[in-house]
Amino acid sequence: MKTLPRDQRRVLFMCVANSARSQMAEGLARQLWPDAQVWSAGSAPKSVNPFAVQALREIGIDIAGQYSKSVRDLGPKVKDQLTHIITLCADEVCPTIYAPQAQRLHWPFPDPAPSPNTQLTDEVLLQRFRETRDAIRSKLIAFNEAVETPHES
């Protein structure tokens, strides 16, 4: 992976609904990389899942002001400056955008939100969001180390 200082990083996180995984990734990345520019978007955006908000609030990150965005709403200025596009879909078809200069990564995390016909208690749901949050955070830390560490050619 190409070495890149944080202040030159322009990262887009994408999933289908832009309601859980990509929202949590955006909030976590903003905390871990305060100098980077970070966005999230989805192909069929819904509202931000309150369990995503709660799971991040538990570790001191407030994403209550974030909102779901469509990949179609990302302007050329954002698309043209992206250095990384990270998709977080597991069982769904991930959204795509045209940004040839950006490195594409795929981190398949299952959606912590259950399908509409699944009945889970709030505690079980929150635990699923915590596990997803922690897995994304670990991946972001590993990504940070890979991008910041010079590699021998």
C-alpha positions in Angstrom: 0.0 0.0 0.0 1.3 3.5 -0.9 2.6 5.6 2.0 0.4 8.6 2.6 0.4 11.2 5.4 -2.9 11.5 7.2 -3.4 15.1 6.0 -3.3 13.9 2.4 -5.8 11.1 2.9 -9.2 11.5 1.3 -11.3 8.4 2.2 -14.8 7.4 1.2 -16.6 4.6 3.1 -19.5 3.0 1.3 -22.2 0.4 2.0 -25.7 0.1 0.7 -27.9 2.1 3.2 -25.2 4.3 4.7 -26.9 3.8 8.0 -24.6 1.6 10.1 -21.2 0.3 8.9 -20.1 3.2 6.7 -21.4 5.7 9.3 -19.5 4.0 12.1 -16.4 3.9 9.8 -16.7 7.6 9.1 -17.0 8.5 12.8 -14.2 6.2 13.8 -11.9 7.5 11.1 -12.6 11.1 12.0 -11.4 10.3 15.5 -8.4 8.2 14.5 -7.3 10.5 11.7 -8.3 14.1 12.6 -6.2 15.5 9.7 -7.8 13.4 7.0 -10.9 14.1 5.0 -13.5 11.4 5.4 -16.9 10.8 3.9 -19.5 8.0 3.8 -22.2 7.2 1.3 -24.5 4.5 0.1 -26.4 3.4 -3.0 -29.8 3.3 -1.2 -29.4 5.6 1.8 -31.7 5.3 4.8 -31.5 7.2 8.1 -28.5 6.6 10.5 -29.3 3.6 12.7 -29.7 4.7 16.3 -27.7 1.6 17.5 -24.8 2.9 15.4 -25.0 6.2 17.2 -25.2 4.5 20.6 -22.3 2.1 19.9 -20.0 5.0 19.0 -21.3 7.2 21.8 -20.1 4.4 24.2 -16.5 5.1 23.2 -16.8 8.8 23.1 -17.6 9.5 19.5 -20.7 11.5 18.6 -22.2 10.7 15.1 -25.6 12.0 16.0 -25.1 14.9 13.5 -24.1 12.6 10.6 -26.7 11.8 8.0 -27.1 9.2 5.3 -25.9 10.3 1.8 -26.2 8.9 -1.6 -23.2 8.1 -3.7 -25.0 10.0 -6.5 -24.8 13.2 -4.4 -21.0 13.2 -4.1 -19.8 15.9 -6.4 -16.9 15.7 -8.8 -14.8 17.7 -6.4 -15.0 15.0 -3.8 -14.7 12.1 -6.3 -11.7 13.6 -8.0 -9.7 14.0 -4.8 -10.3 10.6 -3.2 -7.3 8.6 -2.3 -9.2 5.5 -1.0 -12.6 4.0 -1.4 -13.5 1.4 1.2 -16.6 -0.7 0.7 -18.0 -2.4 3.8 -20.7 -4.7 2.3 -20.7 -8.4 3.0 -23.8 -10.0 1.6 -25.1 -7.1 -0.5 -24.0 -5.7 -3.8 -21.7 -2.8 -2.9 -22.1 0.6 -4.5 -19.5 1.8 -6.9 -18.4 5.2 -8.2 -15.9 6.3 -10.8 -12.7 7.6 -9.2 -9.8 6.0 -11.1 -7.1 7.7 -9.0 -8.5 6.1 -5.7 -7.2 2.9 -4.3 -10.2 0.5 -3.7 -10.4 -1.7 -0.7 -13.1 -4.1 0.3 -13.7 -4.9 4.0 -16.7 -7.3 4.1 -18.6 -6.8 7.4 -22.0 -8.3 7.9 -24.7 -5.7 8.4 -25.4 -5.5 12.2 -28.9 -4.4 11.5 -31.2 -7.4 11.1 -33.4 -8.1 8.2 -37.0 -6.7 8.7 -38.4 -10.1 9.7 -35.8 -10.8 12.3 -36.8 -10.2 16.0 -33.9 -9.4 18.3 -33.8 -7.7 21.7 -32.2 -4.3 21.9 -29.3 -5.7 24.0 -28.6 -8.3 21.3 -28.8 -5.6 18.6 -26.5 -3.3 20.5 -24.0 -6.1 20.9 -24.0 -6.8 17.2 -23.3 -3.1 16.6 -20.5 -3.1 19.2 -18.9 -6.1 17.5 -19.1 -4.4 14.1 -17.7 -1.1 15.6 -14.8 -2.9 17.2 -14.0 -4.9 14.0 -14.1 -1.7 11.9 -11.9 0.1 14.4 -9.3 -2.7 14.3 -9.3 -2.6 10.5 -8.9 1.2 10.5 -5.9 0.9 12.9 -4.3 -1.8 10.7 -4.9 0.3 7.5 -3.4 3.4 9.2 -0.2 1.4 10.1 0.0 0.1 6.5 -0.5 3.5 4.9 1.9 5.3 7.3 4.7 2.7 7.2 7.2 3.1 4.3 7.5 -0.2 2.4 10.6 -1.5 0.7 10.2 -1.9 -3.1 
